């Protein structure tokens, strides 16, 4: 049975016979001996393979080729390297017919260049690290909510409603002359409305899945397909929503600091100086809480044209959260969604956005309007199709409860924890306007 290279380097005893598999990072041929640096994606570390002249290597055994190596672990004379492997047998799985054509040469490629080959970029140090961090954050997401006794709900990808009311949805169509569904269908922009059904029956729930926005934006923080984490908390008020959001973000960061320190050190060295200290600060500091009114008053010193009732732009959000994450709450009702509960002042709603350093908005949340008549009146005010949303109104008609939740863009969380600056570099296959290679 094959052993992961990270375990070989850290745990395997000297003189142990083992089998490893991986891809050749470098190969250096001398007269009587060949040195191969082998990597299997389990970490940055390569295992040095010593190949004596009695083992014949195929010409296709070059950088990028995949091989299986059997041999004995010995103590390495090289500085900073505990062990190496003396090969007794090498099997070539996938060779490289022409090494000059292999697009990942032994040099540092730009992120823009690598975006053109999303199928090969996982073999680089950067995207190997991104993938390991993404995996840990996904696991931490489920661990956090499962430990809190939340139920994991799979919400539909095809829906008849636009949760945010923005109209930037992908239509789902067929070549049939008749409609496939009895209503117009869209790819979901959020699982929130659907997951509320289960919150109103089972208590705390969450959904974690892909969502879609047909927004023709080419910024470094927008995608047409991205992943959302959306918990819905039963019998909750707005402070409960903010508290769960803060605890969740901190939990993910603490897991990364514990499990992915090597990856974070790489990001700190290559992309974001001071990243680890920054994450440690976020994980141990209470997030700031400001009302929207307080936030506007602070921002008017730098943005004198900003008026109460304006939506905050990215620069304003980043300024508010220049060092520590900030919850801004109680937004004007006119700039927020129909389902958010009106506050007693009649001007604001129980909504909150979590703003984080370098990114701006990471989370958007609210308490939901749980009164049938008030929600119906608000939907009529927004000129919505009541028939389409009658099922949503029914949740307020039959055993309604106070509840709230938030949506977190998973890729934006990854930008925060890696220090990467373009959202296209923290998702395996980015979907953006004008670009669909796979």
N, C-alpha and C positions, 0 to 999 in steps of 0.2 A: 504494500500500500504506500502511495506517495505521501510525503511529509511536506508541509508548508515551509517555505524557505525561512520565514520569520522564526519558526520554531526550531529549525536546524541551527540558526545562528545563535539563538538564546538558550536552548535547552539540551540539544542533542549531545551525548557524551562522545569523547574521542574514541576512535576505532570502531564506531558503530557502522554497520552496513545499512545504507538507506537508498531510497529511490526518490528523486525529485523531478518535477516537470515545470516547464516555464518557457519563456521567450528569451532569446539571446539579446542582451543589451550591447555588449561589445565582444569582439573576438580578436585575439592577437596571436598570430601564428609565428613561431620561431622554428629553428631547424629541427630540434628534437622534441619540442613541447608546444602545446597550444593552451592559451589561457582564455577561458570563457567566463564572462560575467552574466549570470542567469538571474532573471527576475520573474516572479509568478504573480505579482500584483498584491500580495499579502502585506507588503510594506514597501518603503523606498529601497530597502537593502537588497543588494545583489549577493549571490553566493558565487564565490570564485571556484570554477571547475578546472582541474588540472588534467589535461588530456595528453598522454604520452604518445610517442610516435607509432606504437604498435596498434593504436586504434585509428582506423581510416575514417576521415571525415568527408562527407559529400561536399562538392563545390557549392551546393545550395544551403549549406550550414553556415549562414552568415547573419548579420544583424537583422533581427526581426523574425528569424526562423524559430519554430517551436520544437522542443526536443524533450526526451525523457532520458535521464541520466541515472545509472546505477553505479554505486561505488562506496568508498569508505571515507568517513570523516576523520580528518587529521588536524593536528594543531597547526595554525597558520603562522609562518614567520613574518608575514606582513604586518606593519604597524597599524593598530586600530582595527584589526580583524582577528576574531577569536579562532575561527576554524575555516577550512576549505575542504573541498571534496576531490579525492583522487578517483577519476572515472575508470570503471572497469568495462562499462558497456554504454553506448549512446545510441538511441533510436531517434531518427528524424521523423517528426510528424508532418510538419508543414514547412517546406523549404522556400527559399527566395531565389527564383530562377535567375534574376538579374539584380544584383545588389545595388547597382547604380539607379535603378528605377524605384527603389523603396523610398517612399516620401518622407519618412521620419529619420533623417540623417542625424548623426551624433553631434547635434548643436542645439542651441536654444531657438525654438521657433516662436513666432509671434502668435498671440491668441487669435488674431484675425485670420492668420494663415490656417490655424488648426480648426477654426469654425467651418472651413470648407471641407473638412474630412471628419465629421462627427463619428464615423464608424471606426477610425483609427486613433483618434486623439486620446481615448482611455489608456493607451499604452505609454503616454507621457507621464512624467512625474506630477505635473500640475493636475491632470484630470484623474489620475489614480488617486491623488489626495482628495480631490473634490468628491469623488465617488465614495471613498471611505467615510468622509465626513457626512455626506448625504445619508449614507446607510445608518450611521450612528444616530443622526437626528430623527430619521424615520422610526427607528427602534425606540428611541427615547420618547417620541410622541405617543406611541402605543403604550409604553410602560407607564408614562405619567397618567394618562387617562384611565388605563385599566386599574392601576393602583388606587385611583380615586373612585372606582366602581362605576365608571361611565360605560355605557354600552356602545359598541362600535356598529354604526348603521351604514349600509351601502345605499346611498341615494342615487337616483337615476341620472344617467348622462343625457338622455333625451327627455325633453320637458316641453310643456306648452306655455310656461310662464317665464317672464324675465324678472328675476328677483329684484334687481336694482332699478328697473324701469328706464335704463339708459338706451335701450333699443339696439345695442351693439352686439347682436347675437348672430350665430351661424345658423342658417336655415337647414333643416334636414329634409331632403327631397329624394325622389326616386324617378325612374324613367316611366313609371306607370301613368296612365292617363287619369286614373282616379287617385284620390288621396289615400295614402297608406294608413294614416290615423284620421280620426274624426275632427281634429283641429290642426292648425299649423304647428309644426314641431321645430324645436331648436336644440342645439347643444347647450347644456346647462352653463350658466354663469356662476351658480352657487348652489350648494346643497341645503342651504339654510331652511328654506320654506318647507321642504320635504322632511328634514330631520326634526322640525318642530312637532310633527305628528307623533313621533316616537317619544319626544320629551314629554308630551302631554298624556303619555300612557305609561312610560317606564321610568320617568325621572331623568337623571343626567345622561346625556348621550353625546356622541361626536361622530363626525364624518371626516374622512381623509381620502381625497381623491382628485382626479383631474377636473379642471373647469376651463371654460373657453370664452374668449372675448374677441369679437370681430372689430377691434379697434385698430385703425391703421396708424399705429404709432411705432416709430423707429428709435425710441429712446433706449437707454441702457438699462431700464428697469421694467420694461413691458414685454410680454409674450402673448401670443394668440392662444397658446395652450400652457397651462401651469397647474400646480397642485395647491389645493387649499385644505387647511385644517379648520374645522368649524364645530366647536363644542356648543351645546345648548344646555343651559343650566336651569333646572326646575326650581320654582319657588325662589327666584333670585331677584335682587335689585342691582342697580348699576355698580355699587361698590364691590359686589360679589364678582361681577364680570371682570372688573379691573384686577381684582386680587388673583383670580384664576389665570388670567392672561400673564400677569407678572410672574407668578409661580411657574407657569409652563416655560416661558422664555428662559428663566434662570435654570430650570431643570435641564433643558437641552444643553445649555452652555456648560454646566457643571459636568455633565456626562462627557462632553467633548474634551474638557480639560483633563479628565481622568483617563479616557480611553484613546484619545487621538492627539496626544501631546506632540508626537513626532510630526504629524501632519500640520498642526497649528504652527509649530516652529518653522516648517517649510514655508507656509504662507507668510509668516512674519518676516522671514529672510528675503523672500522673493517679491512679495506684493504689498505688505502692510506692516511697516515698522511699528512696533509697540502693540501688536495685535493681542498678544496673550495678556499683558497687563490691562489692556482695555476690556477684554472679556472678563477677567477676574474682577474688575471694578463693577461691571454691570451685574455680575452674579452675586455680589455682596452688598450692593447699595439699593436702598429703597427708591423706587421710581417716583419721580415728581408727579404731582397731580395739579393741573391748572384748569379752571373753567375757560371756556372759549373766550368769554369777555376779558378775563385776566390775560389770556394769551395775546389777544388783539392789542390790549393796552401796552404790553411789553414790546410787541413788534412795531408799533407805530413810531417808536424812536428811530428805527432803521427803515421802516416802510411807511412814511407819512401819508401816502395815498390810501392805505388800507383802511377800510370802513367796516364797522360792525355789520355782519350779514354776508361779507365776502367769504368765499371758500379759500382756505389757505393753500398757497402754492408750495412747490417742492422746496424752494429756497427758504421760505418762511418756516416750513416744518423743520428743516435742517438747522436753522438758527436757534429755534426753541430747544432742540435736543442736541446741542453741539457737543455735550460731554456725557450727559446722563439721560436715559430714556424718560420721556415725558408723556403722561396721559393728559390729553386735552378732552374735556367733556362738556356736556350741555351746549350742544351746537344749535344754531338757528334752525328752526324746523323746515324752512324753505329750501335748505341745501342738503337735506337728508331724506332718506327713503320713507315710503309710506307706512311701513310696518313699525316704525319707531314710536315709542310712547311719548306723548306730549307731557311736558312738565306743567306745573300749576301756573306758571307765569304766562302760558299761552304763546310764548315766543320761541321757546327752546324745547328740545327733545332730549330724552335720556340716552344720549349717544356718546361714544368715546372713541378716539383714535389714539393708538400708541405710536409715538414718534421716537425713532432711534437714531443715534449719531451716524452721519454719513449717508443715510438712506432716506430718512423722512418717515412716511407712514409705513408701519409694519403690520399693524392690526387695526381693523375697524369693527366696533361692536356696539351693542345697544341693549336696552330692555325693550321687549316687544309690546305693542298695544294689545292688552288682553281683554278689553271691553268690546263686545260685539258692535254696539251702536256707534261707538267712537271710531272703531276701525272702518266700519261701513261708510261713515261720513267722510273720513279721510280719503278713502278709495274713490268716492264720488268726487271729492275735491280735486284729486289727481287725474280724474277722467279715465279711470281704469275700467276694464271689462269685468263687471261684477260676476258674470256667469263663469268666466274662466277661473276666478279665485274663490268661488263659493265654498269649495272644500276647505280653503284656508280660513274663511269666516266661520265655518262649522266648528273649528277648534275653539272659537270664542263662544260658540252657542252651547256646546255640550261640555260642561265640567272645566271651564277655563281656569288657568292658573297664571300667576305672575312668572315670567321666565325671560331669560336673556342669554346672549351668547356673543361670540365674535368670530370673525374670519381672519385667518393669518395666511398670507401668501408664502408657501414653503420656500420658494426660491429666494424671496427677499430675506428670509431668515438665514439662508445659506450665504447670501452676500454679507450679512452682518458678521457671521462667525468665521468666514474665510478671509474677509478683507478684499475679496474680488470686487471689481467695479462694474462688470457687465453681466446682466442676468442670463445672457445666452451661454455663459461659461459655467453655470451651476446646475444646468439641466442636461440630461443625456442627449436629447435630440431637440434643439430649439425650433419652435414654430413661430415664424415671424412673417409679416406681410412681404410678399414677393419672393419668399424662399422656402422651398419644400423639396429637399433632396431625397428623403427617405420615406 
